[in-house]
Amino acid sequence: MGKRTWLIITLVIAVIFIGYGYTKHVETTQYYNNAMTAGRQAISDANYHQAENHFRNALKKRPNDSVANANLQQLEEYQKGLAAIKSQNYSEAIANFKKVTKVDNGSQMLLLRAVSKEIELKEVVHELKIFNKTYKRAKVLATNYEYTASNTKLAVILGYGNITQSYYQDIRKKAQNLEHSNNQVLARLGYNVSSADEASEKKTATDILPTISSHRGRSSSISSRKVTKAQIKQARKAIASQGIDVKAFSDADVKEVIEHAREQNMTVSEIAREFK
């Protein structure tokens, strides 16, 4: 066999190997691209476990790929955050979502979701701190037989726009139970009561004024005494002194406060404290 023949054979073999290598490269690239596309779609569909599998498949073809690794890292932290929410460990969840946003070359969609969750949970933590403090104060007031004042505190919790979200289910239930207990006592004392859950979203002076039954036989002589304009003016000053926006009170509202104070043998300032 001549030199020319060997040269031709060598060239043919080289072409075959080059062709095989190119084909293999194309297949690897196609497999990687398909896995990455499927992973991104799974994130879009919130199928995070499935997304992890797709990105791991992509890494089988490109083990050191920074994009696939970044997506995997984000997914792991994001799912830890979701698990922490279920455990009501909101501070830990915030930390997890923050880590998601620190990953470079990852999923933009996961980053945006993590930012949204982080902002949402920060508000939740802030509100829960206020609500728990408010609930403790409401419970103390109820223990001291100040049921109307206790319900006014509870209205801060139960009137919150997002109180029905799962984040607040525990504090909401406690507030509802205490309010129910307060209302039972107030009803026995002759007050007309309603749940804060039934209240209007717009809070006015009439929302925070206690609804008082007439007690005609017992207190008609007290409530029938005329309330003068001077007394109303003085009462407005007393209400304002308690840090309450007196502009929300009509003259009729102020008159009701005065009459309630007379019935309870209390000052207007003492009654006004119940509205805080």
QUICORCOR-V84790 format. One record per residue. N is the residue number from 0. OMEGA is omega in degrees with one decimal (none if undefined). NEAR is the number of other ideal C-beta (glycine too) atoms within 12 Angstrom. Layout:
n = (N	N)
omega = (OMEGA	OMEGA)
near = (NEAR	NEAR)
This chain:
n = (0	1	2	3	4	5	6	7	8	9	10	11	12	13	14	15	16	17	18	19	20	21	22	23	24	25	26	27	28	29	30	31	32	33	34	35	36	37	38	39	40	41	42	43	44	45	46	47	48	49	50	51	52	53	54	55	56	57	58	59	60	61	62	63	64	65	66	67	68	69	70	71	72	73	74	75	76	77	78	79	80	81	82	83	84	85	86	87	88	89	90	91	92	93	94	95	96	97	98	99	100	101	102	103	104	105	106	107	108	109	110	111	112	113	114	115	116	117	118	119	120	121	122	123	124	125	126	127	128	129	130	131	132	133	134	135	136	137	138	139	140	141	142	143	144	145	146	147	148	149	150	151	152	153	154	155	156	157	158	159	160	161	162	163	164	165	166	167	168	169	170	171	172	173	174	175	176	177	178	179	180	181	182	183	184	185	186	187	188	189	190	191	192	193	194	195	196	197	198	199	200	201	202	203	204	205	206	207	208	209	210	211	212	213	214	215	216	217	218	219	220	221	222	223	224	225	226	227	228	229	230	231	232	233	234	235	236	237	238	239	240	241	242	243	244	245	246	247	248	249	250	251	252	253	254	255	256	257	258	259	260	261	262	263	264	265	266	267	268	269	270	271	272	273	274	275)
omega = (-174.4	-179.4	-178.5	179.8	179.4	179.2	179.2	-179.9	179.7	179.6	179.4	179.9	180.0	178.8	179.7	-179.6	178.6	178.8	179.3	-179.9	179.4	179.1	179.5	179.4	179.4	-180.0	179.5	179.9	-179.4	179.7	-179.9	-178.8	179.5	-179.9	179.6	178.3	179.3	178.5	179.0	178.6	178.7	174.9	178.7	-179.8	-178.8	174.1	-168.0	177.7	178.2	179.1	177.8	-178.8	-179.5	-179.0	175.4	176.5	177.9	-179.3	175.6	-179.9	177.9	-172.4	-176.8	-176.6	-175.2	-177.2	178.9	178.1	-180.0	178.6	178.3	-180.0	178.2	-178.6	-179.2	-179.3	-179.4	179.8	173.4	178.4	178.5	178.2	179.4	177.0	179.2	178.6	-179.3	175.5	-169.8	178.6	177.5	179.1	177.8	179.6	178.7	-178.9	176.9	178.5	178.1	-176.4	-178.1	-177.2	177.6	175.6	-178.5	-178.2	177.0	-179.5	177.7	178.7	-179.6	178.5	-179.9	177.8	179.5	178.8	-178.8	179.3	-179.3	-177.0	176.5	176.3	179.5	-179.9	179.2	-177.8	-179.8	177.6	178.8	-176.0	179.5	176.8	179.7	-179.9	179.1	178.3	179.0	-179.6	177.3	179.0	179.0	177.8	179.5	176.6	177.6	-170.2	178.8	177.9	177.8	179.7	177.3	175.3	-178.5	179.0	176.2	-179.7	-172.9	178.6	-180.0	-173.4	-177.2	-173.2	-179.8	177.3	-176.0	179.4	-171.7	-172.1	-178.3	-178.8	178.3	-179.8	179.2	-179.9	178.8	-179.6	179.6	178.4	179.1	178.1	177.8	-177.8	177.6	179.2	-179.3	178.5	178.8	179.0	176.7	178.6	170.4	-174.3	175.4	-178.2	176.9	178.9	-178.0	-175.5	176.5	178.2	179.5	-176.4	178.2	179.9	-178.4	177.4	-175.1	175.1	176.3	176.8	-171.3	175.9	-170.3	-176.2	-171.3	-175.7	-172.8	-169.8	-176.9	-179.0	-180.0	-174.3	-177.6	178.7	-175.9	175.2	-176.7	177.6	179.1	178.6	177.6	178.8	179.1	-180.0	177.9	178.5	-179.7	179.4	179.5	-179.1	179.1	178.2	-178.6	178.7	-174.8	178.7	179.8	-177.0	171.3	177.3	178.6	177.9	-179.2	178.1	179.4	177.2	180.0	-179.6	177.9	178.4	178.4	-178.5	-176.9	-177.7	-179.0	175.2	177.5	178.9	179.1	177.3	-177.9	179.8	180.0	-177.4	-177.5	none)
near = (9	8	9	10	11	12	13	14	15	15	14	14	14	14	14	14	14	14	14	14	14	14	14	15	16	15	15	21	18	16	21	27	22	19	32	33	21	26	39	28	19	28	34	20	15	17	18	32	20	22	35	30	21	34	40	27	28	35	26	17	25	22	15	12	25	18	26	35	26	29	41	36	30	40	40	26	36	40	31	27	36	27	18	25	27	15	14	20	20	30	22	22	32	29	23	33	36	26	28	39	28	20	27	16	19	34	36	21	25	41	29	20	28	37	22	19	33	31	18	24	31	22	23	30	25	20	26	29	17	20	34	23	18	31	32	22	26	38	27	17	26	31	17	15	16	28	31	38	33	37	45	35	36	42	38	31	39	37	29	29	15	21	30	17	19	17	28	29	18	19	34	30	21	26	37	28	22	34	38	25	23	38	29	18	22	29	18	13	21	19	25	16	29	22	22	32	23	15	25	14	15	11	21	17	26	21	23	35	32	37	22	30	20	19	21	14	11	14	21	14	13	22	24	14	16	14	26	14	14	13	22	26	19	22	35	30	19	28	36	21	18	26	13	29	18	26	13	20	32	17	19	15	33	37	28	30	42	38	32	34	32	28	28	25	11	21	21	36	24	24	36	36	25	35	39	26)
